[in-house]
Amino acid sequence: MLKIDNLNISINNKILIENLNLQINKGEIHVLMGRNGIGKSSLAKTIMGNQNYQVTGHIYFNNEDITNLSIYERSKRGIYTISQNPVEIEGVTNAEMLRTALSDKNESPINILKFNKELEEICQKLDLDKSFIHREINVGCSGGEKKKIELMHMWMLKPSFLILDEIDSGLDVDAIKLVANSIKEYLNKYQPGILIITHSNVLINTFDNYFVHLLDDKKLLKSGKKELATEILNKGFKEITSKLDEHLL
């Protein structure tokens, strides 16, 4: 599904990522962990198509080279990001954005009755008041409400690849549980590939199986399964990376 081949990322002549290789298949969850400022979000933004970064190497999605495609084109192909702080968009309601996006994606007019019914059902499932359907996107919303709105967009747009960039940050226990269960339900129904960036195991413990990658010193230092996440959280980044450095010596 998503294949990253010898990817190098830099910004303002500062190298962030060097020769990174990663493959995420349909239905797989991959968790990216690492210290603050190490390049995790930069990698996520690069996959999404952010043009602020200088990139060499290749990113493939469903066997298509998307390295030079815009955010718009990548979104149309099914890549979707939920970030730690979803942006507020004044003057555009959730319903307006979704109608436009779905019409563009399907290249045909949408059935308004079916559209409204599905949106209302999704709001009910997310414990989100139906009034949010016609409110401006994320404007004046709490952190928890913003995450629910982004999940509403996800369920309507039905992307095939999800990037979840610290979406568990700043949420209370009930909100994290709702977000996690919604993503798990979406995974079971549509089998997307998922890349999760996180500093905790609260969200990822919802899932039975996942791959874990430790990013440090501009590269993936170590990869494993859920046990690696437990080791990282118990020992900390410094202890693990120092032991890896000793092993390399």
GIWO-V140791 format. One record per pair of residues at least 24 apart in sequence whose ideal C-beta (glycine too) atoms are under 6 Angstrom apart, sorted by the first residue. I is the first residue (numbers start at 1). J is the second residue. Records with the same first field share a line. If there is no record, write none. Layout:
I = J  J
This chain:
1 = 25  26  193
2 = 61  161  193
3 = 60
4 = 59
5 = 57  58
6 = 57
7 = 57
8 = 56  57
9 = 42  46  53  55
10 = 54
11 = 53
16 = 42
17 = 218
18 = 218  219
24 = 193
26 = 191  193
27 = 191
28 = 193
29 = 194  207  210
30 = 195  211
31 = 196  204  210  212
32 = 197  213  215
33 = 214  232
34 = 215  216
35 = 237
38 = 215  216
40 = 197  215
41 = 165
44 = 163  165
48 = 81
49 = 74
78 = 159  160  161
79 = 161
80 = 159  162
81 = 163
82 = 150  164  167
83 = 165
84 = 165  166  169
86 = 138  146  150
88 = 138  139
89 = 137
90 = 136  139
92 = 137
93 = 134  136
94 = 133  137
95 = 133  134
98 = 156
122 = 152  155
126 = 151
143 = 170
144 = 171  175
147 = 179
151 = 182
160 = 192
161 = 192  193
162 = 192  194
163 = 195
164 = 196
165 = 197
166 = 197
168 = 198  202  203
176 = 202
180 = 206
201 = 229  233
216 = 241
